[in-house]
Amino acid sequence: MSTAASVAGRRRAGLAAPAILCIAFFMGGPMCIMVFVSLVERAPDGGVIWGNFTTDAYKQFLFEENLLGETTLNADYLRIYLRSALLAGFTVLATLIVGFPTAMYIAMQHPRRRALLIFFLSLPFWVNLLVRNYAWLLLLRANGLLDQAAMALRLTSEPLNILYSNTAIAIGLTYSFLPLMVLPIYAAMEKFDFSLVEAAFDLGASRWQALMHVIVPGVKGGIVAGCLLVFIPGLGSYVTPVLLGGSKSLMIGNLIETQFAAARNWPFGAALAFVLLMMVMAAALLRAALLRKSRRAKSSNP
Amino acid sequence: MYVYLYIPLLILIVFSFNGGRMATIWEGFSLRWYAEVMQSDQFRAATVNSLVVASCAAFLATTLATLAALGFRGRPIRGQGMMVPFLSFPLVIPEIVTAVATLIFFISIGVPLGMVGLIAAHTVFCIPFAFITIKARMDVMDDTLEQAANDLYADPRRTFFSVTLPLLWPAILAGFILAFIVSLDDFVISLFLAGPSSTTLPIYMFGMMRLGVTPAVNAVSTILLVMSVLFVLIAAWINRMQRK
């Protein structure tokens, strides 16, 4: 009996193996080589010298050598990382402010209507990211549609000059990733028992108290998942800053791309990508830690 | 909320039918930009490339995902708790990181930049979409029909082909379509991995956008938008059919 079960188990593991191996080879392999390349010397022709290990790429991230050969701190790259983190953080906040009430509204509808609302919420998400950002390019550019509308309404007499700025990137990112915030919060709210809110009202809670002490803790998992799902692509975004941002609002994605296209500095590009990956992993670990903590809190006071 | 989501896209569609030379100044209805785009050889080549890559990648990803979903059916096998999240691994890595890492990987192991590498890379990030769709269906599928087939002395093979597969077929098709759209829409990974002869539609469009905002870009964007929406509607329709 036990051998028959283990044979069946092995056969079923065999079915899963091709997909697992495919991802392990085409994701794991590249990640390992990327880390390796970030630790070797750059060849003059743009390639790398495989045998020569050095941490130059990571030093270049923080320091620069001036004309006298002294190493000084160079905050340029750090500034780009900080700007990206701030923009991604702002995007999380903006999508949360817009997305939370939307998710709550949808969750309170009749089940049939809910499915339809969710469908139309996620539909734009399947449209190409380039197309979605390009649509905002039409709206935001100088003498574009937003300017035309604002001038027609006599709100302003000059172009607003929103395009090619951090504001434009924030607008583009918020628009691009909004569904990623709404969907997990909605999923959590669908399971949430709204009679608890009525109970809170009966016990004399104000609307704000009911929201903060009953609903938000109840759907916390969905909120955290949504924040992470928005933060990760926001931090590593390439399309939005290229189309809507200017040369003064570079993000990590553009910086990495430059190392592979124009600068031909693979070790530095690989190091930049690795730092980005570590930031994302840190965010994911933070979420896992939060989940564990809330689970422990739940089990300790049932 | 919905107004905010749809207005920019609707404006884009409207202005793709603009007759004038300016992208955002309306000068009357016309299809001239569509005609101009369709006549371009580069556009046609890019469309063919996109469709080939998306079909191959979606087919491979759906096949692998279906096998994996079948493997995870019933009593959990050893290590399943690790394996299921691992299949979604490509989704949590920022695209730009995957793109540069795969570029370095391909060049180091000697895979030339072009269609083959593009299909391999697309297959990898399509697997999660196909897998999640098929697994979701399998989790709610009850196995009474299969048990009945067993009781009627159907051998495992016959049970699979005459009972399991027909029940699962709509989910496999829906998974295939989602994988197809995801591949068709991909830009960042393709940008790094496509050689000069394997330009896909989003890369072609990006090239046009860099040259300037023109009504022709509006037209190409609208074509891509309509393609995505059409396929999503088909996938949603299939999902509805199977629930009935």
Interface residues (C-beta under 8 A of the other chain):
Chain A: G9 R12 A13 G14 L15 A16 A17 P18 A19 I20 C22 I23 A24 F26 M27 G29 P30 M31 I33 M34 V37 V98 T102 F119 F120 L121 L123 P124 W126 V127 N128 L129 L130 V131 R132 Y134 A135 W136 L137 L138 L139 R141 N143 G144 L145 Q148 Y175 L178 I232 P233 L235 G236 Y238 V239 L243 I252 G253 I256 E257 F260 W266 G269 A270 A273 L276 L277 V280 A284
Chain B: M1 Y2 Y4 L5 Y6 P8 L9 I11 L12 F15 A23 T24 L64 A65 L67 A68 L70 G71 F72 R73 G74 I77 R78 G79 M83 F86 L87 F89 P90 V92 I93 P94 E95 I96 V97 T98 V100 A101 T102 L103 I104 F105 S108 I109 A120 A121 T123 V124 I127 F131 I181 L184 D185 F187 V188 F192 P202 M205 F206 M209 V213 V217 N218 S221 L224 L225 S228 V229 F231 V232 A236
